[in-house]
Amino acid sequence: MGIKIIATGSYRGNNEVDNVRLYPMVNNFDPQKAMETLKKKGHQVDGLRHPELFDLWVKQVCGVERRVFFS
């Protein structure tokens, strides 16, 4: 008796959120600490608005650009 895979499936959520859109939902982001961290890694952060700074910081620290939510 053998096993045979006859089909596979997947589902992707329909609500994709990038870091800039996520920024207003975050309460405890510290821009000063983020700037320090990113400067140590050699990034130019002067002149970035807080949502852009948050986006760059999340990409560097977590490696996440966007996430998908199921609704």
Contacts in CASP RR format, 6 or more apart in sequence:
PFRMAT RR
TARGET T0000
AUTHOR 0000-0000-0000
METHOD contacts of the structure
MODEL  1
MGIKIIATGSYRGNNEVDNVRLYPMVNNFDPQKAMETLKKKGHQVDGLRH
PELFDLWVKQVCGVERRVFFS
12 68 0 8 1.000
13 68 0 8 1.000
13 69 0 8 1.000
13 70 0 8 1.000
13 71 0 8 1.000
14 68 0 8 1.000
14 70 0 8 1.000
14 71 0 8 1.000
15 68 0 8 1.000
15 69 0 8 1.000
15 70 0 8 1.000
15 71 0 8 1.000
16 66 0 8 1.000
16 67 0 8 1.000
16 68 0 8 1.000
16 69 0 8 1.000
17 66 0 8 1.000
17 67 0 8 1.000
17 68 0 8 1.000
17 69 0 8 1.000
18 55 0 8 1.000
18 65 0 8 1.000
18 66 0 8 1.000
19 51 0 8 1.000
19 54 0 8 1.000
19 55 0 8 1.000
19 58 0 8 1.000
19 59 0 8 1.000
19 64 0 8 1.000
19 65 0 8 1.000
19 66 0 8 1.000
20 51 0 8 1.000
20 52 0 8 1.000
20 54 0 8 1.000
20 55 0 8 1.000
22 54 0 8 1.000
22 58 0 8 1.000
22 67 0 8 1.000
23 29 0 8 1.000
23 50 0 8 1.000
23 51 0 8 1.000
23 54 0 8 1.000
23 55 0 8 1.000
24 51 0 8 1.000
26 54 0 8 1.000
29 50 0 8 1.000
29 54 0 8 1.000
29 57 0 8 1.000
31 50 0 8 1.000
31 53 0 8 1.000
31 54 0 8 1.000
34 45 0 8 1.000
34 53 0 8 1.000
34 54 0 8 1.000
34 57 0 8 1.000
35 45 0 8 1.000
35 53 0 8 1.000
37 57 0 8 1.000
37 60 0 8 1.000
37 61 0 8 1.000
38 45 0 8 1.000
38 53 0 8 1.000
38 56 0 8 1.000
38 57 0 8 1.000
38 60 0 8 1.000
39 45 0 8 1.000
41 60 0 8 1.000
43 56 0 8 1.000
43 60 0 8 1.000
45 53 0 8 1.000
45 56 0 8 1.000
48 56 0 8 1.000
58 64 0 8 1.000
59 65 0 8 1.000
END
